């Protein structure tokens, strides 16, 4: 019987130039990204084989690549990251992406604006 587990990379930090407002795209801001994949990792657990799980480095590279291309909305950014991660995980795996735009320019003290998607 296959047992699925969550594999993830949390709190990846980036300085990027996303935003609706021109100033955000010029000045940039800090972002934190979490990616989790719910997958069958039985082979990795039993045989100590990287081919039997999701490679953390591939997750990081997918996020880094997408963080470097400015978009207006972090909802769109999350979807782009999800599509890229989907390209190298099993089709039945669940993927969860959480993006935090740290200290967004909202005119007051705000820790983060957040988007979380799961598919």
C-alpha angles and dihedrals in degrees: 000000000000117000116201122211136186114254115189152163115213137195098012103175126212139168106221143162105237125137149104093248122074091229091059090052091050101041099030128200146225122277135185120203132193123190125187130181122196102211147150105263098166093124092052092047094049103033104027089236123150090208088067096063144033114287111234091208091060090052092050093047092050091052095043092050093052094043089060093061111075118231131172100234131043087213088066091044091053090052092050091051091047091052092051094047089047088059092068105032130074114278091239093054119108117230127201123190124187121185124187119194098205119223095351116202098256099137096261144048108301124161096206146329110230139204121185124181131178130189 
